[in-house]
Amino acid sequence: MHPVSRSLLSVLILPLLLSFAGFAAAATPEELIRPIQDQWAEIKYRQPEKQQADLYHALAQQVHKIVEANPASAEALIWEGIVVSSEAGAKGGLGALSLAKEAKLRFEEALKINDKALAGSAYTSLATLYAQVPGWPVGFGNKDKAEELFKKSLVINPTGIDANFFYGEYLLGRDRHAEARTHLEAALKAPPRPGRELADSGRKQEIQALLAKLNK
């Protein structure tokens, strides 16, 4: 893996560091996590894949500081889990398994605090881990558990872009094509998320790619 230059890290992470001073006075959990969401989307959708693992790792360290300062924030825990699981995905291989386990713990902690935080995102993210991580004896992956959690997330947020996208991706992987199409099309029609234009745009490209597979 190629190391990320200091200049690139400064461009991506410095805005997050500079915003720390205002975190204590953040009026809402959404304001607390907004810089994390912005940096995550910047890394995922605008940075080269070969650099993403290192960038996620740097971001995860900063998110952990936010969690330490706000241990009762389910929203912060969810985003620590998302960043760590993204690092695991970018890193790949068995070396990513410990990161996946760490992310799993963050989502489980968030669920204990507030399972409806961020429209049930902890359920969606935990379900995705169960769907993608290898099963026993290598990892904790469990397709049945994944489906159970996806359905819980959709009860809370039936029109959400991520809940429908990840469940659609799961269904496609299980060759349940008609169900997959239903959820992917629902994801494509999901209402926009204010302030998350880059994340929505990038996700819609991923949805279109999966729909293209279904149309072959």
Residue, then its C-alpha position, 0 to 999 in steps of 0.5 A: m500500500h502506498p503511503v498517503s502524502r502529508s499534503l493530501l492528508s492535510v487537505l482532507i483531515l485539517p478541516l475536520l481538526l479545525s472544526f473540533a473547537g466547535f464540537a462541544a457547542a454543537a447544537t445537534p448530533e447531526e452537526l457533530i458528525r457532519p464534518i465526518q460525513d463530508q470527509w468520508a464522502e470526499i475519500k470514498y468518491r474523490q480519492p484514488e482507491k490505492q490511497q483510501a485505506d490510509l485516509y480512512h485510517a487517519l479519519a478513524q483516529q479523529v472520529h475516535k476522539i469525537v466518540e471519546a468526548n461524546p460517549a453517549s452519542a449513538e451518531a458518533l459511534i455509528w460514524e466511527g463504525i462506518v469509517v472503520s468498516s470502510e478502512a476494512g473494505a479498502k484494506g481487504g484480505l484477512g488483515a481487514l477482519s480485525l477492523a470489521k470486528e471493531a466496526k461491529l462493536r461500534f454499531e452494537e454500542a450505538l444500537k444499545i444507546n438508540d437504535k433509531a439514530l440516523a434513521g436506523s443506520a446502525y442496523t444497515s451498517l451492521a447488516t452489511l458487515y454480516a453480509q460481507v464478512p466471511g462466515w465461521p470459522v474465519g469470521f462472523g459473517n452470517k447471511d441470515k443475520a444480515e437479512e434480519l438486520f436489513k429488515k429492521s433498518l427498512v422498518i425504520n427508514p423504508t425510503g432510505i437510499d442506503a438501507n435500500f441500496f445495501y439490501g438490494e446489493y445483498l439480494l443481488g448477491r443471493d440471486r434474488h433478482a426481482e427483490a433486488r431490483t425493487h430495492l435498488e429502484a427504491a434507493l434511486k428514488a430516495p429523497p435527497r439528504p441535505g448537505r450530503e450531495l456528494a454522498d448521494s451522487g456517488r451512491k446513485q452511481e453505485i446503484q446504477a451499476l448494480l441495475a446495469k448488472l440486472n439488465k444484462 
